[in-house]
Amino acid sequence: MGWLSDHFGLMQQSLFEHLVQPVLFSLGWGNLLEDAFDATGWLLVGLVQLLVMLAVFWPLQRWRPVEVITDRRAVRVDILYTLIHRLGLFRVALFFSVDPLLDGLFGWASVQGINGFQLDAAVAPWWPGITDTAWLSFLLYLLVFDFVDYWIHRGQHGLNRWWALHSLHHSQRQMTMWSDNRNHVFDDLLRDLIIVLVARGIGVPPGQFVALVALTQLVESLSHANVRMSFGPGLQRLVVGPRFHRVHHGIGIGHESNGPHSLGGCNFAVLFPVWDILFGTADFRTALQPTGIRDQLPEHGARDYGEGFWAQQWLGLKRLAGRN
């Protein structure tokens, strides 16, 4: 873990000094150097993710696709979403809009004596004799975040107003490795706020937080990939794969499974299907189905979710207000 962190730090320092820092000085934004260095870490993570996606996931999609891609415009919009998120543009927007509010909230809580705790330190007595606990801490936080993500996902499908936003993600009829970040900005904002609050509350170190988010995003990209891949009867119950998650996106299966206009669903887990197994929402048997939402079909009203980025965001707000 230390070796990986050291090499990442060296690459982050080099990228910052040779690219980000000169740009900031040329724009007269020298007062943002410290925050920009942190942002460089997210940029580097995003670049590595894109490299893995293009070098590994893209060939897999071409090798064994589930379906032939016929609507390439829709996929290009998903690529735009991915670039906005993975290259840090969404986080830059949060930095100027939401982060000051969160800093004020945490500062007020600290003054009031309300502080989080170090979860890894609290459970450290459970693994006596182990000197290098970094990997154990990472796995512990990974499990906690995945558990939280599972319930966030249940909320996105179970609460009508939240589904009004999250349905944009499910409206993609041509799901590919680019589809993970196809979300309404307010949907992403709600999820990120919950994750940040949990991270602060249980004392996740900043470096581990970046690694946790990076690994989760990469697995999510694979699980959305247009690849006919099953992890087999054993492994598919340990790690979420493309087949498991595509069932979640199936029309009338992964949502509205109790009938039209009745929210439900299956396979909500992001990384570990154990949560679906424990809470009775796992489906390992259903065959792969076309992806999308029931009300997109002509016989159910042919609802419009928008074709471009701005149209999709606007229509999401109208659904939230009950006007679409």
C-alpha atoms as one frame of an Amber mdcrd trajectory, in Angstrom:
protein
   0.000   0.000   0.000   2.863   2.373   0.865   4.672   1.601  -2.405   1.552
   2.373  -4.411   0.936   5.583  -2.485   4.544   6.744  -2.978   4.487   6.215
  -6.749   1.115   7.892  -7.076   2.413  10.861  -5.081   5.419  11.235  -7.385
   3.203  11.207 -10.490   0.811  13.689  -8.884   3.690  16.036  -8.007   5.082
  15.849 -11.541   1.699  16.489 -13.182   1.055  19.391 -10.842   4.430  21.058
 -11.378   4.531  20.658 -15.159   0.881  21.257 -16.076  -1.454  22.528 -13.368
   0.780  24.985 -11.521   1.883  26.930 -14.633  -1.757  27.290 -15.717  -2.786
  28.614 -12.295   0.025  31.182 -12.253  -0.829  32.344 -15.772  -4.440  32.909
 -14.666  -3.427  34.676 -11.447  -4.888  31.951  -9.243  -1.848  31.317  -7.084
  -4.036  31.364  -3.974  -5.576  28.055  -5.092  -2.324  26.075  -5.268  -3.042
  23.822  -2.280  -6.542  22.932  -3.451  -5.298  22.543  -7.018  -2.720  20.002
  -5.861  -5.509  17.885  -4.357  -7.510  18.283  -7.568  -4.481  17.055  -9.517
  -4.759  13.765  -7.658  -8.338  13.341  -8.880  -7.245  14.270 -12.414  -4.493
  11.655 -12.327  -6.914   9.007 -11.039  -9.305   9.848 -13.849  -6.592   9.568
 -16.481  -5.570   6.154 -15.151  -9.212   5.028 -15.165  -9.691   6.145 -18.765
  -6.517   4.303 -19.757  -7.768   1.071 -18.149 -11.172   1.475 -19.761  -9.697
   1.945 -23.232  -6.993  -0.715 -22.868  -9.075  -3.436 -21.154 -12.826  -2.798
 -21.126 -13.140  -1.524 -24.697 -11.497  -4.633 -26.233 -13.780  -6.810 -24.096
 -16.813  -4.993 -25.513 -15.612  -5.577 -29.061 -14.795  -9.225 -28.323 -18.122
 -10.357 -26.828 -20.775  -7.612 -27.000 -24.213  -8.251 -25.553 -25.806  -6.174
 -28.306 -24.800  -4.294 -31.436 -24.521  -0.557 -30.824 -26.869   1.247 -33.203
 -27.312   4.609 -31.440 -23.783   5.954 -31.295 -24.994   9.470 -30.524 -26.389
   8.256 -27.209 -23.042   6.634 -26.412 -21.191   9.850 -27.252 -23.320  11.688
 -24.693 -22.323   9.074 -22.109 -18.667   9.650 -23.001 -19.212  13.347 -22.244
 -20.620  12.467 -18.813 -17.613  10.221 -18.159 -15.082  12.898 -19.113 -16.845
  15.496 -16.939 -16.624  13.199 -13.923 -13.377  11.332 -14.400 -11.324  14.406
 -15.322 -12.515  16.263 -12.244 -14.800  18.891 -13.796 -17.720  17.875 -11.570
 -15.477  18.044  -8.504 -14.277  21.519  -9.506 -17.926  22.617  -9.604 -18.449
  21.116  -6.129 -15.325  22.914  -4.873 -16.767  26.322  -5.689 -20.384  25.583
  -4.736 -20.768  22.881  -2.073 -17.384  22.457  -0.384 -17.524  25.860   1.405
 -20.891  24.863   2.901 -19.519  21.496   4.028 -16.426  23.104   5.535 -18.692
  25.467   7.458 -20.848  22.565   8.650 -17.883  20.496   9.832 -16.330  23.546
  11.475 -19.554  24.267  13.368 -19.832  20.615  14.416 -16.269  20.651  15.723
 -16.960  23.776  17.803 -20.014  22.034  19.239 -17.877  19.067  20.187 -19.369
  16.834  17.524 -16.528  14.887  15.963 -16.250  11.629  14.100 -14.123   8.660
  15.096 -11.464   6.496  13.471 -13.239   3.286  12.498 -10.035   1.449  11.631
  -8.544   2.331  15.022 -11.721   1.164  16.751 -11.511  -2.290  15.182  -7.706
  -2.579  15.303  -7.826  -4.802  18.436  -9.581  -7.402  16.270  -6.401  -8.102
  14.299  -3.589  -8.228  16.908  -0.080  -8.971  15.745  -0.543  -7.427  12.275
   1.864  -4.525  11.832   0.878  -3.333   8.342  -2.855  -2.712   8.653  -3.209
  -0.325   5.692  -4.755  -2.967   3.419  -7.088  -4.164   6.175  -8.230  -0.584
   6.785  -8.780  -0.088   3.067 -10.916  -3.231   2.810 -12.864  -2.238   5.904
 -13.698   1.189   4.498 -14.500  -0.385   1.128 -17.092  -2.628   2.775 -18.598
   0.288   4.683 -18.875   2.470   1.587 -20.365  -0.360  -0.445 -22.962  -0.985
   2.258 -23.862   2.722   2.225 -23.935   2.719  -1.585 -26.336  -0.226  -1.548
 -28.847   1.709   0.561 -28.341   4.881  -1.445 -29.196   2.836  -4.536 -32.280
   1.426  -2.821 -33.339   4.997  -2.083 -32.789   6.070  -5.683 -35.204   3.353
  -6.795 -37.621   3.412  -3.880 -38.322   7.126  -3.427 -40.373   8.650  -6.227
 -38.658  12.053  -6.198 -35.209  10.520  -6.159 -36.199   8.106  -8.926 -37.274
  11.146 -10.990 -33.578  12.069 -11.080 -32.007   8.601 -11.089 -34.196   7.415
 -13.957 -31.922   9.354 -16.319 -29.224   6.799 -15.570 -31.552   3.947 -16.507
 -32.893   5.590 -19.654 -29.838   4.504 -21.681 -30.996   1.864 -24.170 -27.421
   1.201 -25.356 -25.516   0.552 -22.158 -21.704   0.541 -22.400 -18.671   1.051
 -20.216 -19.320   4.811 -20.541 -22.791   4.651 -18.957 -21.821   4.660 -15.267
 -21.604   8.462 -15.034 -24.797   9.124 -17.015 -26.539  10.775 -14.049 -28.458
  13.893 -13.235 -26.167  16.377 -11.480 -28.527  16.577  -8.487 -28.567  12.784
  -8.239 -24.767  12.793  -8.121 -24.803  15.659  -5.634 -27.072  13.815  -3.207
 -24.993  10.655  -3.372 -21.687  12.498  -2.984 -22.951  14.459   0.014 -23.908
  11.244   1.794 -20.560   9.601   0.978 -18.552  12.630   2.137 -20.513  12.821
   5.404 -19.896   9.116   6.043 -16.198   9.463   5.160 -15.775  12.357   7.589
 -17.787  10.570  10.260 -15.681   7.386  10.273 -12.332   9.083   9.709 -11.317
   7.898   6.244  -7.852   9.331   5.421  -7.882  11.574   2.295  -5.487   9.314
   0.371  -7.568   6.224   1.061 -10.744   8.097   0.151  -9.364   8.834  -3.320
  -8.350   5.194  -3.762 -11.751   3.943  -2.568 -13.622   6.172  -5.014 -11.247
   5.261  -7.863 -11.630   1.504  -7.379 -15.402   1.760  -7.032 -15.727   3.831
 -10.210 -13.559   1.433 -12.186 -15.610  -1.600 -11.142 -18.789   0.311 -11.997
 -17.458   1.043 -15.486 -16.853  -2.675 -16.012 -20.266  -3.637 -14.625 -21.947
  -1.315 -17.157 -19.852  -2.583 -20.076 -21.525  -4.016 -23.156 -19.821  -7.356
 -22.692 -21.315 -10.825 -22.422 -19.423 -11.875 -19.322 -20.385 -13.912 -16.291
 -18.115 -14.451 -13.310 -19.452 -17.981 -12.817 -21.699 -19.404 -10.096 -19.221
 -18.739  -7.284 -17.436 -15.489  -8.102 -20.621 -13.730  -9.258 -21.817 -13.928
  -5.662 -18.653 -12.201  -4.446 -18.130  -9.397  -6.978 -20.617  -7.456  -9.107
 -20.009  -8.160 -12.790 -21.505  -7.036 -16.122 -24.170  -9.739 -16.189 -25.357
  -9.126 -12.627 -25.651  -5.387 -13.164 -27.215  -5.586 -16.636 -30.130  -7.451
 -15.086 -30.521  -4.446 -12.784 -30.882  -2.254 -15.903 -33.335  -4.595 -17.652
 -36.671  -3.059 -18.653 -39.230  -3.849 -15.967 -36.747  -6.014 -14.061 -34.187
  -3.757 -12.398 -36.899  -1.235 -11.572 -40.690  -1.170 -11.739 -40.456  -4.923
 -11.165 -43.792  -4.889  -9.335 -45.601  -3.525 -12.385 -45.966  -0.182 -14.195
 -45.562   2.902 -11.979 -44.549   0.704  -9.028 -40.914   1.096  -8.066 -38.979
  -1.996  -7.087 -35.893  -3.659  -8.462 -33.026  -6.045  -7.899 -29.221  -6.241
  -7.916 -28.580  -2.881  -6.256 -25.057  -3.661  -5.018 -22.173  -1.676  -6.484
 -19.236  -3.949  -5.612 -20.350  -6.876  -3.466 -23.591  -8.812  -4.144 -23.596
  -9.955  -0.518 -25.876  -7.012   0.357 -28.453  -8.092  -2.251 -28.210 -11.652
  -0.955 -28.652 -10.569   2.681 -31.602  -8.271   1.984 -33.369 -10.441  -0.594
 -32.835  -8.321  -3.707 -30.408 -10.571  -5.615 -31.361 -12.022  -9.010 -28.820
 -14.432 -10.503 -31.293 -16.337 -12.694 -33.016 -13.868 -15.019 -31.686 -13.867
 -18.579 -30.215 -10.687 -20.046 -32.860  -8.253 -21.259 -32.851  -4.996 -23.245
 -31.951  -2.070 -21.003 -34.070   1.001 -20.387 -37.257   2.017 -18.577 -40.725
   0.643 -19.128 -42.297   4.057 -19.826 -39.896   4.599 -22.741 -41.753   1.888
 -24.676 -44.482   3.046 -27.116 -47.124   0.941 -25.384 -46.342   2.675 -22.078
 -46.286   6.283 -23.292 -42.867   6.650 -24.989 -41.596   9.063 -22.359 -38.816
  11.376 -23.518 -35.667  11.434 -21.382 -33.707  13.678 -23.748 -30.947  13.011
 -26.243 -28.293  15.560 -25.290 -26.688  16.502 -21.962 -28.645  19.715 -21.362
 -31.959  18.235 -22.500 -31.495  15.290 -20.143 -30.704  17.560 -17.205 -33.679
  19.832 -17.905 -36.139  16.973 -18.324 -34.872  15.508 -15.046 -35.773  18.731
 -13.256 -39.209  18.675 -14.877 -39.766  15.088 -13.690 -38.695  16.150 -10.204
 -41.306  18.916 -10.305 -43.930  16.496 -11.626 -44.230  18.278 -14.968 -42.844
  15.619 -17.299
